Amino acid sequence: MYKPGYLNLLSNGELENRVKTLKQMLKNCVLCPHQCGVNRFNGEIGYCKTLDNCVISGAQPHFGEEEELVGKYGSGSIFFSYCTLRCVFCQNYEISYCGEGQIVSTNQLAEMMLSLQSKGCHNINLVSPSHIVPQIVEAIFIASKKGLHIPIVYNTNGYDLTDTLRLLEGIVDIYMPDIKFSDNHTALKYLKVKNYYTFAKNAVREMYKQVKDLKTDDRNIAYKGLLVRHLVLPQNLAGTEKIIRFIADDISTNTYFNIMAQYYPAHRSYTFEELSRRISREEYQVAVDSAKLAGLKRYKSSI
């Protein structure tokens, strides 16, 4: 039976050390690429609008994720409010932009993790975690001392800082980045952040270095590795083929790669003519064909 890495770090004292290191970073916050440098303990608000406690919009068994995460009892998803991006097509505007949710302490977050485990969830799925890594790691530390023993999933938009990810080595079992664009200029237009693809590529390289290809047990439930998502956009705005080539050439042709077709116009999409419609079947087929041509062996498609 798989033993999550954080339990090894708990036993040798390293998990507690990581908690202390990460909490100190909140005094001059440079956790994500925005590098705000604010003191979140003193009420200074940076890009993510989050202080020393996290804001959570929901925590429940989730059955809409990849089957390797869902299994029979669901993925134990915790949805964190606010975000490090400002996607013009955001489908969760109220949560990501407006911060709908409740403020919770790290002790409360730890209890949420334990509650999801008690419901049979196969993992703890941290959705949009990049801006509250210190709080998450402290909650894992608290919960692991009380019996948490299921894998941790880091479900991210890809805009992550490599230095922060290194402090998660041995804590996160499954990395699940969503690579949105393959061009920094295009990403700036639609995500409103600088150098998105540069940071995302470096982040995925670090993630793969830590956990390698996705591994599943005899129930086909994932317990460790990298799972990459990519949302196909109209008119190939995301640069899908370039992203696929990066994964195949720089990461691994055995990468689990989910080609997602569920784009629909949301939030401010209708102010951009090119984003004001769903993708066509032909556009999605081009993405799937690109994965085949690149030699990806574990891509998931909807057709």
N, C-alpha and C positions, 0 to 999 in steps of 0.2 A: 504493500500500500504506500502511495506517495506521501512523503513528509514535506510540507511546505518549507521553503528556505528560511522563513522568518523564525521558525521554531529552533533551528540551529543557532541563529543569531541571538535568540532569547537565552539559550542555555549557556552561551559563552560570553554574554554581557555586551556583545556588539550592538544589539538592537537598542539597548538603553543609550549607548553612546551616540547612535544615529539620532535618537530623539533629541538629545541635548544639542547636537550640532545643528539640526534643522530648526529647532526652536530659536536658537540664537540668530538665525538668518532672518527671522521676522522683525528684528530690530533695525535691519537695513535691507529691506526685501529685494533680493535679486534672484528669486526662485525661477522666474520665467524670462523669456527673451525681452520683455518690456523693461526689465532692470529699473524699476521705479525708485528704489532706494529709500522707501518710506519706512517709518517705525510703526508697524501695525499694532504693537502693544500700546502705543500712545495715541491711538485713534487717527493716525495718518492714513488717508485713503489713496491707494494707487489705482492702476488701470482696472484691476479685478474687483474693486469696491468691497473687498472682504478684509475684516480685521483679524483678530487673534482666534476667534471662533468661526467655524464654517456655517454656511447656510445650506439647508437641505430641503429640497422640494418633495422628496419622497424616498421611501425605502421599502421594497417588497420583492417577492419572487417574480422574476420577469421571464416571460416565455416567447418574447419576440426577437431574441438574439439568435446567433448561429446555433445550430443543433448541438454542436460540440460543447457549448456552454450551458445550454438549457437542460439537457438530459430529461429525466422524469419529473424532477421537483423544481426546476427553474434555476435561473441565475440570480443570485442575491444582489440585486441592483440597488445602489445608493446614488441618487441623483443630486449632484451638487449644483447650487445656484451660482449665477455669474459665470463668466467665461473669459478666456484670454484672446478671443477673436470677436469681431463684429460682423459676422457674415450677413450680407444683404438678403440672403435667402434662408435665414435662420427659421427652422420649423418649431423652435421652442423659445420664441422671443420673450415671453413673459418670465421665463426662468433665467435664460442666459443674459438678457439685457436688463430686465427690471428686478431680477433677484427675488422673485416670488419663492417663498419657503419660510422655514423657521430656523432661527439661530440655535445651534446646539453646541454643547461643550464636547471636549474629547471623550469624557466619560460616557456621555449620552451616545456619541458615535460608536464607541466600543460596544455598548449594550445593543445597539442596532445590529452590529455585525454578529453578535452572539445570538440574537433573536432570529436572524435570517438563517444562521446555521441550524438552529433548533427546528426550523421549519423544513429542513432537508435540502436546502439550497446547496448546489454543488460547488459554489465559489462565492467570493465577495467581489462584486463587479462595481468598481469605482468609476462613475460616469462624470467626465469633466473634472479631473482631479488636480490639474497642473498647478493651480494657484493655492491649493491648501495641502500640499505634501507634508509639511510638519505636523499638522493636526491629524492627518491620516496615519502617519507612522506612529505617533503617540497613541492613537486609538488602537492600532494593531498591537502595540506593546501591552497596553492595558488588557485588551481582549485575549491575547495569547496566554497571559498569566491566568486567565479564567477559563481556558479550554478551547479557544479558537484553534482550528486545525485544518481549515479548508483553504484552497488556493486563492491568491489575491490577483484580480484582473485590473490592469491599469488601462482604462477605456478613454482614450485621449484624442483630441483634434490634431495632434501631430506637432503643435507649436510648443515644443518642449526644449528646455535647456539641457545640454549634455551633462553639465556639472551637477545639476539636480538629479538627473537620472542615475548618475554614478552612486549617489547616496541611497538609491533604491535597490541597488544590486543585492541579491539574496533575500530581498523583502517581497518584491513583485515576482509572481510566478508566471503570469501570462501578460504580455504587452499587446494591446490592441489599438494601434494608431489608425486614424482615418486620414490618409493623405489626400488633400483636397485639390491642390493645384501643382503643376510642374513648372511654373514660371513665377518669379518674384513680382514682376510688374503686374501681371494679371491678378495675382493673389492680393496685391495692395488695393486694386480696384474693387474686388468683391469681398475680401475679408477685412480690409482696412488695417492691415498690419504690414510691417516691413520685413523683407527677407524670409517670407514664410517657407518657401521650398528649401532654401539653404538650411534653415533650422530643422525642418522636418526630415530631410535626408540624414543629417548628422544624428538626429534623435533615433531614427530607425536603425542606423548602423550600430549605435550604442545598445539599443534594445536587443538586437539580434546577437550581439557579442555576449550579452548576459544570459539569454535564455535559449538561443538557437531555434531550430524549426519546431513547429507545434507538435506536441506529443499527446496521445490519447490513450485511455485505458481500455480494458476489454469491453466496456460499455459504450465506447466511442465518446467518452467525456474527456475534454481537454484538462490537463493538469499542469502543463508547463510549455512555454514556447511563445513564438511570435505569430500573431494573426493580424493581417493588414486588411483594412477596408478602403474602398474607393467608390465615391459616388459619381456616376457618369452624368455629365451635364449636357444641355443642348449645344449643338454646333461644336462639340468637342472642346468647349471652353476650358475644361480642366486639364487638357493635355494628357489624356489617359494613356496613350501609347508610350509617352516618355516616362511616365511613372512606372508602367509595367516593365519597361526596359531597365530602369534603375533597380527594380526588385530582382529581376532575372539576372542581371549582370553584376550588381554590387552586393546583393544580399544572398539569395539562394533560389534556385528554380524549384525547390521544395517548399517555398513559403506558402502558407495558407493565405490565399488572396481572394477576398470577397468582392466581386464586381456588383455594385448595388444599382438597382434600376428605379428606386423609389423617389427620385426627385420630383417635386411638384412646386410650383410658384408659391412662395410664402413671404411674409414680412414685407420687404421692399422690392421683391423680385419684379413686380409689375412696372417699376420705374426704369427697368432695363429691358428693352425689347427682346434681347437675346436670351433672357431668363424667364420670359413670360409664358412659357409653355412647358409641358412635359417632354421628355425625350421620346424619340420615335423608336420603333422596334429595330429599324436599320441602324440607328446610331448606337444602340446597345449591342447589336451584333458585331459592329466594327470593334468595339471594346473586347468582346469575347474572342474574336478572331485574333486580335493583337496578343492576347494572353497565350493562345495556342501557338502563334508564330514565334513568340519569345521563348517558348519551351517551359512555361510554368506548368507544373505537374499537379498542383493542388488548388487550382482556382475554382471558385464557386460562382455559378451563374444562375440566373432566373429563367433561362431558356434551355 
